Amino acid sequence: MRRVRYQVACSLDGYIAGPMDDFNWITPEPSFDFEALYTQFDTLLMGRRTYEIVSATGESFRGKQVIVASKSLRPEDHPEVEVVSEGLEARVRELRAQPGRDIWLYGGGELFSQLLTWNLVDTVEPAIIPILLGGGVQLLPPLGVRRNLALVGHRAYPGGMILLEYEVQQAANLPQGNQRAQLATS
């Protein structure tokens, strides 16, 4: 089964974007092989806001299948991606069951929280950037889902970035299809 991996740059104080959705604080780490990481995935899964921000930079998502979770985007206006407005849980389960490489949960704390609720995140892989932002978009929004994690890998880079890899310990006995109801009790 394909894994859903939340691989994301994160400030030391837990933000994945600055207060204005900015990400210019993510400094390149010369010894980090981004191309090797990028080839591990054939599918990118993101929310509308992340999609719009990244698309505005001119990113073409080079040969990847892109799934955008959005209730406001019209599929006919974005033919280069698959817009999922209903049945996201079922669509992600279907993607996981298909053959292929891993699925990159690409940015988006809200989407991350929702997929955790459904037990659909296999790993959390923050690349900790040596900066304190003091505010912005949190890695996991307030009242997010609680999950235990098991450290399975880590690497420190000369520029100060630390890449962590945690396996998500799935919650037991959560009924499929139960969306936000589990947030307060998980």
C-alpha positions in Angstrom: 0.0 0.0 0.0 1.2 3.5 -0.8 2.0 5.8 2.1 0.7 9.3 2.7 3.8 11.3 3.9 3.5 14.8 5.3 6.9 16.1 4.3 7.0 19.8 5.1 9.4 22.6 5.9 8.8 24.0 9.4 10.2 26.7 11.6 11.6 25.7 15.0 8.5 27.2 16.6 6.1 25.1 14.6 5.0 27.2 11.6 4.9 26.0 7.9 4.3 29.5 6.5 4.7 33.0 7.8 1.9 35.4 8.8 1.3 36.4 5.2 1.5 32.8 3.9 5.1 33.6 3.0 7.8 30.9 2.7 10.8 33.0 1.7 12.3 32.0 5.1 12.9 28.5 3.8 16.5 28.7 3.0 18.0 26.2 0.6 20.2 23.5 2.3 23.0 22.9 -0.3 23.6 19.3 0.9 19.9 18.3 0.8 19.0 16.5 -2.4 15.5 17.8 -3.2 15.4 15.9 -6.5 16.0 12.6 -4.7 13.1 13.4 -2.4 10.8 14.6 -5.3 11.3 11.3 -7.1 9.9 9.3 -4.2 6.4 10.6 -5.0 4.2 10.4 -8.0 1.2 12.1 -6.4 0.9 15.5 -4.6 -2.1 16.1 -2.3 -2.8 19.6 -1.2 -5.4 22.0 -0.1 -6.7 24.9 -2.2 -4.6 27.6 -0.4 -1.4 25.7 -0.9 -2.2 25.0 -4.5 -3.0 28.6 -5.2 0.2 29.9 -3.5 2.5 27.4 -5.1 0.9 27.8 -8.6 1.4 31.6 -8.3 5.1 30.9 -8.2 5.0 29.2 -11.6 5.6 25.7 -10.2 4.5 23.1 -12.8 4.6 20.0 -10.5 6.8 18.3 -13.1 5.1 15.1 -14.0 3.2 14.5 -10.8 -0.5 13.8 -10.4 -1.9 16.7 -8.3 -5.0 16.3 -6.2 -6.4 19.5 -4.7 -9.0 19.3 -1.9 -11.3 22.3 -2.4 -14.9 23.1 -2.1 -14.5 26.4 -4.0 -12.3 25.6 -7.0 -14.1 24.7 -10.1 -12.5 21.7 -11.9 -13.1 23.2 -15.3 -10.9 26.2 -14.3 -8.0 23.9 -13.3 -7.8 21.1 -15.9 -4.1 20.4 -15.0 -5.1 19.0 -11.5 -7.8 16.8 -10.0 -10.1 18.9 -7.8 -11.8 16.9 -5.1 -14.7 18.7 -3.4 -16.7 15.7 -2.1 -15.5 12.3 -0.9 -12.0 13.2 -0.1 -11.5 10.4 2.4 -12.7 7.7 -0.1 -10.5 9.3 -2.8 -7.3 9.2 -0.6 -8.1 5.6 0.4 -8.5 4.7 -3.3 -5.1 6.4 -4.1 -3.4 4.5 -1.3 -4.6 1.2 -2.7 -3.4 1.9 -6.2 0.1 0.9 -7.3 2.7 3.6 -7.4 5.0 5.7 -5.4 4.2 7.4 -2.1 1.8 10.3 -1.9 3.2 13.7 -0.7 0.8 15.6 1.6 2.2 18.9 0.4 1.7 21.7 2.9 -1.6 22.6 4.6 -2.1 22.2 8.3 -5.9 21.9 8.0 -5.7 19.1 5.4 -3.0 17.4 7.6 -5.3 17.5 10.6 -8.3 16.1 8.6 -6.3 13.2 7.2 -5.0 12.4 10.7 -8.6 12.2 11.8 -9.2 9.6 9.2 -6.0 7.7 10.0 -4.6 8.4 6.5 -1.2 9.9 7.4 1.6 7.3 7.6 4.6 9.6 8.3 5.3 13.1 9.5 8.6 14.4 8.1 9.3 18.0 9.2 12.4 19.7 7.8 13.1 22.0 10.8 14.5 25.2 9.4 16.7 27.2 11.9 14.4 30.2 12.3 11.7 31.4 14.8 8.8 33.0 12.9 6.7 34.0 15.9 3.5 33.5 14.0 1.9 32.2 10.8 0.4 28.9 9.6 0.8 26.2 12.2 2.1 22.7 11.4 -1.1 21.4 13.1 -3.9 23.9 13.8 -5.3 24.4 17.3 -7.6 21.6 18.5 -6.0 19.3 16.0 -5.8 15.6 16.3 -3.6 13.9 18.9 -1.4 11.0 17.7 1.6 9.3 19.1 4.6 9.3 16.8 7.6 6.9 16.6 11.0 8.4 15.5 12.2 6.3 12.6 14.9 8.6 11.1 16.7 11.9 11.5 19.5 13.8 9.9 21.2 17.1 10.7 22.6 19.2 7.8 25.5 21.6 7.9 23.4 24.7 7.4 21.3 23.9 10.5 18.3 22.1 9.0 17.2 19.0 10.8 15.1 16.4 8.9 13.0 14.2 11.2 10.9 11.2 10.2 8.2 9.9 12.4 5.8 7.1 11.9 2.2 7.9 12.9 0.7 5.6 15.4 -2.8 5.1 14.1 -5.7 5.6 16.4 -7.5 2.3 17.2 -11.2 1.8 16.5 -12.0 5.0 14.6 -15.0 4.5 12.3 -14.3 5.4 8.7 -16.1 8.5 7.5 -16.2 10.2 10.9 -14.7 13.5 10.1 -14.2 16.3 12.7 -16.1 14.4 15.5 -12.8 12.8 16.6 -10.9 16.0 17.0 -12.0 16.7 20.6 -11.6 13.1 21.7 -8.4 12.0 20.0 
